[in-house]
């Protein structure tokens, strides 16, 4: 799938290579309920951090809003309860990012 950047999003925000390293759950929703995609980063304590997450629905078969929804947790806190990358931008192949402070 080719990445189609929105007109208000310069490509330097996240080059195509960012989306080529994508991770995704499998197609079986029942199985997915038993697993999480998790990243762990070491950070220095005593600082505040902004976390920028990049999303792009790259599956050809995900074409509808709310077809793939997920939750986002940061440091065991709920950041999003009904995340929907395709829904945020109105389709697949369109990148979007979300910042969490």
FILO-516695 format. One record per atom (N, C-alpha, C): atom name; z, y, x; residue number from 1. Coordinates in nm, 2 decimals, decimal comma, padded with zeros to 4 digits. Last residue first. Example, Ala and Ser with C-alpha at 12.3 -4.5 7.8 and 13.67 -1.06 7.14 Angstrom:
 atomo      w      v      u num
     N  00,71 -00,22  01,28   2
    CA  00,71 -00,11  01,37   2
     C  00,79  00,00  01,29   2
     N  00,78 -00,57  01,32   1
    CA  00,78 -00,45  01,23   1
     C  00,78 -00,33  01,32   1
END
This chain:
 atomo      w      v      u num
     N  02,66  01,35  00,05 101
    CA  02,76  01,42  00,14 101
     C  02,89  01,36  00,12 101
     N  02,33  01,24  00,05 100
    CA  02,47  01,22  00,00 100
     C  02,56  01,27  00,10 100
     N  02,00  01,28 -00,05  99
    CA  02,10  01,31  00,04  99
     C  02,24  01,29 -00,03  99
     N  01,71  01,08 -00,08  98
    CA  01,83  01,14 -00,15  98
     C  01,93  01,16 -00,04  98
     N  01,35  01,09 -00,09  97
    CA  01,48  01,07 -00,02  97
     C  01,59  01,14 -00,10  97
     N  01,04  00,92 -00,15  96
    CA  01,14  01,01 -00,20  96
     C  01,27  00,99 -00,11  96
     N  00,69  00,84 -00,16  95
    CA  00,82  00,84 -00,10  95
     C  00,91  00,95 -00,16  95
     N  00,50  00,64 -00,36  94
    CA  00,53  00,78 -00,34  94
     C  00,68  00,78 -00,28  94
     N  00,44  00,38 -00,43  93
    CA  00,37  00,43 -00,32  93
     C  00,40  00,58 -00,29  93
     N  00,46  00,41 -00,79  92
    CA  00,49  00,34 -00,67  92
     C  00,40  00,40 -00,56  92
     N  00,61  00,67 -01,01  91
    CA  00,51  00,56 -00,97  91
     C  00,55  00,50 -00,84  91
     N  00,78  00,88 -01,04  90
    CA  00,68  00,86 -01,14  90
     C  00,58  00,76 -01,10  90
     N  01,00  00,93 -00,89  89
    CA  00,88  01,00 -00,85  89
     C  00,76  00,98 -00,95  89
     N  01,21  00,79 -01,01  88
    CA  01,24  00,93 -00,95  88
     C  01,11  01,01 -00,93  88
     N  01,10  00,54 -01,06  87
    CA  01,13  00,64 -01,17  87
     C  01,15  00,78 -01,12  87
     N  01,09  00,43 -00,82  86
    CA  00,96  00,45 -00,89  86
     C  00,98  00,56 -01,00  86
     N  01,37  00,41 -00,77  85
    CA  01,28  00,48 -00,68  85
     C  01,15  00,52 -00,75  85
     N  01,64  00,43 -00,92  84
    CA  01,51  00,38 -00,96  84
     C  01,41  00,46 -00,88  84
     N  01,99  00,36 -00,98  83
    CA  01,88  00,41 -00,89  83
     C  01,75  00,35 -00,93  83
     N  02,23  00,38 -01,13  82
    CA  02,10  00,34 -01,19  82
     C  01,99  00,40 -01,11  82
     N  02,44  00,48 -00,98  81
    CA  02,46  00,36 -01,06  81
     C  02,33  00,30 -01,11  81
     N  02,51  00,60 -00,66  80
    CA  02,42  00,59 -00,77  80
     C  02,44  00,46 -00,85  80
     N  02,75  00,58 -00,52  79
    CA  02,67  00,70 -00,50  79
     C  02,57  00,71 -00,61  79
     N  03,07  00,45 -00,52  78
    CA  02,94  00,45 -00,59  78
     C  02,87  00,59 -00,57  78
     N  03,21  00,36 -00,21  77
    CA  03,21  00,45 -00,32  77
     C  03,07  00,45 -00,39  77
     N  03,20  00,21  00,03  76
    CA  03,26  00,15 -00,09  76
     C  03,28  00,25 -00,21  76
     N  03,03  00,37  00,18  75
    CA  03,17  00,36  00,21  75
     C  03,25  00,31  00,09  75
     N  02,82  00,39 -00,08  74
    CA  02,84  00,44  00,05  74
     C  02,99  00,45  00,08  74
     N  02,60  00,21 -00,29  73
    CA  02,74  00,24 -00,25  73
     C  02,74  00,29 -00,11  73
     N  02,38  00,21 -00,55  72
    CA  02,40  00,25 -00,41  72
     C  02,54  00,28 -00,39  72
     N  02,20 -00,03 -00,76  71
    CA  02,32  00,06 -00,73  71
     C  02,32  00,09 -00,58  71
     N  01,88 -00,03 -00,92  70
    CA  01,98 -00,09 -00,83  70
     C  02,09  00,02 -00,82  70
     N  01,58 -00,14 -01,09  69
    CA  01,70 -00,05 -01,08  69
     C  01,80 -00,12 -00,99  69
     N  01,27 -00,17 -01,17  68
    CA  01,36 -00,21 -01,06  68
     C  01,47 -00,11 -01,04  68
     N  01,19 -00,05 -01,40  67
    CA  01,15 -00,19 -01,38  67
     C  01,24 -00,25 -01,27  67
     N  01,22  00,22 -01,45  66
    CA  01,34  00,13 -01,48  66
     C  01,30 -00,02 -01,47  66
     N  00,88  00,27 -01,50  65
    CA  01,01  00,33 -01,48  65
     C  01,12  00,23 -01,53  65
     N  00,64  00,04 -01,36  64
    CA  00,71  00,11 -01,48  64
     C  00,84  00,17 -01,44  64
     N  00,54 -00,11 -01,16  63
    CA  00,46  00,01 -01,20  63
     C  00,53  00,09 -01,31  63
     N  00,55 -00,34 -00,94  62
    CA  00,65 -00,25 -00,99  62
     C  00,57 -00,12 -01,03  62
     N  00,35 -00,48 -00,80  61
    CA  00,38 -00,52 -00,94  61
     C  00,49 -00,44 -01,01  61
     N  00,34 -00,37 -00,55  60
    CA  00,23 -00,35 -00,64  60
     C  00,26 -00,38 -00,79  60
     N  00,61 -00,23 -00,39  59
    CA  00,56 -00,35 -00,45  59
     C  00,45 -00,31 -00,56  59
     N  00,72  00,00 -00,29  58
    CA  00,59 -00,05 -00,23  58
     C  00,54 -00,17 -00,29  58
     N  00,89  00,28 -00,35  57
    CA  00,85  00,15 -00,42  57
     C  00,72  00,11 -00,37  57
     N  01,09  00,42 -00,12  56
    CA  00,95  00,42 -00,17  56
     C  00,92  00,28 -00,23  56
     N  01,34  00,62  00,02  55
    CA  01,30  00,52 -00,08  55
     C  01,15  00,53 -00,10  55
     N  01,60  00,70  00,24  54
    CA  01,46  00,71  00,21  54
     C  01,42  00,59  00,12  54
     N  01,90  00,88  00,25  53
    CA  01,84  00,75  00,23  53
     C  01,70  00,77  00,18  53
     N  02,12  01,04  00,45  52
    CA  01,99  01,06  00,39  52
     C  01,93  00,92  00,37  52
     N  02,45  01,15  00,45  51
    CA  02,36  01,03  00,46  51
     C  02,24  01,06  00,38  51
     N  02,64  01,36  00,64  50
    CA  02,55  01,36  00,53  50
     C  02,47  01,23  00,56  50
     N  02,99  01,36  00,73  49
    CA  02,85  01,31  00,75  49
     C  02,77  01,33  00,62  49
     N  03,26  01,50  00,91  48
    CA  03,19  01,47  00,78  48
     C  03,04  01,44  00,81  48
     N  03,49  01,35  01,13  47
    CA  03,38  01,43  01,11  47
     C  03,33  01,40  00,96  47
     N  03,69  01,17  01,19  46
    CA  03,72  01,31  01,19  46
     C  03,61  01,40  01,17  46
     N  03,53  00,91  01,38  45
    CA  03,62  00,96  01,27  45
     C  03,64  01,10  01,29  45
     N  03,19  00,83  01,43  44
    CA  03,31  00,89  01,49  44
     C  03,40  00,94  01,37  44
     N  03,05  00,52  01,33  43
    CA  03,05  00,66  01,33  43
     C  03,18  00,71  01,40  43
     N  02,82  00,25  01,31  42
    CA  02,94  00,30  01,37  42
     C  02,94  00,46  01,37  42
     N  02,70  00,11  01,01  41
    CA  02,68  00,20  01,12  41
     C  02,81  00,24  01,18  41
     N  02,54 -00,14  00,83  40
    CA  02,67 -00,09  00,88  40
     C  02,64 -00,01  01,01  40
     N  02,38 -00,22  00,53  39
    CA  02,36 -00,16  00,66  39
     C  02,50 -00,11  00,70  39
     N  02,27 -00,46  00,30  38
    CA  02,38 -00,39  00,36  38
     C  02,34 -00,34  00,50  38
     N  02,19 -00,58 -00,01  37
    CA  02,13 -00,53  00,11  37
     C  02,23 -00,44  00,17  37
     N  02,35 -00,86 -00,17  36
    CA  02,34 -00,71 -00,14  36
     C  02,26 -00,69 -00,02  36
     N  02,35 -01,11 -00,43  35
    CA  02,33 -01,06 -00,29  35
     C  02,33 -00,91 -00,29  35
     N  02,35 -01,20 -00,69  34
    CA  02,45 -01,26 -00,60  34
     C  02,44 -01,21 -00,45  34
     N  02,14 -01,08 -00,82  33
    CA  02,27 -01,04 -00,86  33
     C  02,38 -01,10 -00,76  33
     N  01,92 -01,22 -00,72  32
    CA  01,95 -01,09 -00,66  32
     C  02,09 -01,04 -00,70  32
     N  01,89 -01,43 -00,90  31
    CA  01,94 -01,46 -00,76  31
     C  01,98 -01,33 -00,70  31
     N  01,80 -01,28 -01,13  30
    CA  01,93 -01,36 -01,13  30
     C  01,98 -01,39 -00,99  30
     N  01,56 -01,17 -01,04  29
    CA  01,67 -01,08 -01,07  29
     C  01,80 -01,16 -01,08  29
     N  01,34 -01,25 -00,80  28
    CA  01,42 -01,32 -00,90  28
     C  01,55 -01,24 -00,93  28
     N  01,20 -01,14 -00,59  27
    CA  01,15 -01,11 -00,73  27
     C  01,24 -01,17 -00,84  27
     N  01,44 -01,01 -00,34  26
    CA  01,33 -01,10 -00,39  26
     C  01,29 -01,07 -00,53  26
     N  01,48 -00,68 -00,20  25
    CA  01,53 -00,81 -00,26  25
     C  01,41 -00,89 -00,30  25
     N  01,37 -00,53  00,10  24
    CA  01,37 -00,55 -00,04  24
     C  01,43 -00,68 -00,08  24
     N  01,31 -00,29  00,35  23
    CA  01,38 -00,42  00,31  23
     C  01,38 -00,42  00,16  23
     N  01,07 -00,13  00,56  22
    CA  01,14 -00,15  00,43  22
     C  01,20 -00,29  00,42  22
     N  00,93 -00,03  00,77  21
    CA  01,04 -00,11  00,80  21
     C  01,13 -00,14  00,68  21
     N  00,74  00,14  00,67  20
    CA  00,69  00,01  00,71  20
     C  00,81 -00,08  00,75  20
     N  00,87  00,38  00,63  19
    CA  00,85  00,29  00,51  19
     C  00,79  00,16  00,55  19
     N  00,86  00,48  00,88  18
    CA  00,99  00,46  00,82  18
     C  00,97  00,36  00,70  18
     N  00,59  00,52  00,93  17
    CA  00,66  00,41  01,00  17
     C  00,80  00,38  00,94  17
     N  00,53  00,75  00,81  16
    CA  00,49  00,63  00,74  16
     C  00,56  00,51  00,80  16
     N  00,81  00,98  00,86  15
    CA  00,67  00,93  00,89  15
     C  00,65  00,79  00,82  15
     N  00,98  01,20  00,68  14
    CA  00,98  01,06  00,72  14
     C  00,84  01,01  00,74  14
     N  00,92  01,47  00,73  13
    CA  01,05  01,43  00,67  13
     C  01,08  01,28  00,70  13
     N  00,66  01,50  00,80  12
    CA  00,76  01,48  00,91  12
     C  00,90  01,45  00,86  12
     N  00,51  01,54  00,57  11
    CA  00,52  01,40  00,63  11
     C  00,62  01,39  00,74  11
     N  00,68  01,74  00,33  10
    CA  00,60  01,73  00,45  10
     C  00,62  01,59  00,51  10
     N  00,66  01,76 -00,01   9
    CA  00,73  01,68  00,10   9
     C  00,64  01,67  00,22   9
     N  00,51  01,87 -00,21   8
    CA  00,63  01,95 -00,16   8
     C  00,71  01,87 -00,05   8
     N  00,33  01,67 -00,27   7
    CA  00,28  01,80 -00,21   7
     C  00,39  01,88 -00,15   7
     N  00,43  01,34 -00,18   6
    CA  00,43  01,45 -00,27   6
     C  00,39  01,58 -00,20   6
     N  00,24  01,10  00,00   5
    CA  00,34  01,20  00,00   5
     C  00,33  01,30 -00,11   5
     N  00,17  00,79 -00,04   4
    CA  00,11  00,91 -00,10   4
     C  00,23  01,02 -00,10   4
     N  00,09  00,51  00,15   3
    CA  00,20  00,61  00,11   3
     C  00,13  00,74  00,07   3
     N -00,08  00,22  00,05   2
    CA -00,08  00,35  00,13   2
     C  00,03  00,44  00,07   2
     N  00,00 -00,12  00,08   1
    CA  00,00  00,00  00,00   1
     C  00,00  00,12  00,09   1
END
